[in-house]
Amino acid sequence: MKMTLYVTKPDNPKRVAYERILNHYGAGCYPKEPQERDDFWYVPLEAFPPSRVIDEKTGSERTLTFHLSDVGEIWIRKSTLTIERASSLSSVRKNISARKADIRRLVEKDLIKIIGDPQLRIRFGKMKFALFGLQPIYRTVISLLGEQYPTFGELEQMGYLDLANLIINLGYASYSTGDVKRLVPTNKLYELYNWIKSETETAEAFLGLILANYYDYLSETMRIIHFVPYVRVSTSYYGDAVQFGKLIHLSENRLRENAREYYKGAPQITVKKRFGMPTIIKELAEAGVLRYDGTYITGTDDIFQRLIPVRDQLPITEEPFNF
């Protein structure tokens, strides 16, 4: 007995695009409404990857969906409804990674500014490895508060000029006039010190201000990267907490995996073994960025409450997406 199989040819550009997606890109990508462009239909692609967030202490979880627009495109000839050209799978994957990175940077940027606020009194001195590349700023602020004003030549000789300029740019120091050009504090630095009442803590708080304002410049241009792993671990935790909508509890292993997944595709940062994940988490907890709840790791309410408004800017939904 013979069987005849009839294959229905797609009869509109959106169906043509959808067939291409199923055969080349897989689940998670969908076509937007086709747009007319002379002899072609232009079909932008969007992706809806899921994000599963777990609170390990309570066992509760939430699965959200990210809406990532413009991750690819398909051009379909009007006369034949055949595909003229389309984004490659590698290009679509690259664009999805780029959109996820945009979301990550949104959370990261706000978090850095929050923990850099002196009012939170984050104890930056507890994050010893993180401060290696920032010691020139710390020492310079201590010198200024101790009325030891380095000359321009001394700063240049020590290689401190670029970092000293950051202090000047924020308005906390300036160069004196006269025969010998010296770096001197401004009233703004004295006001910070008078509020904190400690030279050491003032210098540490100032490091937070520097990171809040110049994180990208320090890490990407000056290649001062010691603080980067601390920022990534913190962002990985608070990024999930923001998605969940409240502070969550994670094991060290879960937080490690979150950080790997959250920063997948980002430039890798290698740290010495003795400054691995356990040390980073411990120092973040001692500094007040994270905290321990028994064997679990959680966040601090002061940071979370300031960060949670960023949730409204994230392209997420708790409703499943149906094509």
Protein Blocks (a to p, Z undefined) as FASTA:
>chain_A
ZZdddddddfbfklmmmmmmmmmnoghiacdddddehjaccdddddddddddddfknopa
cddddddehkbccdddfklopafbdcdfklmmmmmmmmmmmmmmmmmmmmmmmmmpmklo
pafklmmmlmmmmmmmmmmmmmmmnopacdfklmmmnopmmmmmmmmmnopaccdedjbd
cddddfklmmmmmmnopaklmmmmmmmmmmmmmmmmmmmmnopaklmmmmmmmmmmmmmm
mmnopacdddfklmmmmmmmmmgoiacddddfklgmklmmmmmmmnomaccehjbccddf
klmmmmmmmmmmpccdfbdcdZZ
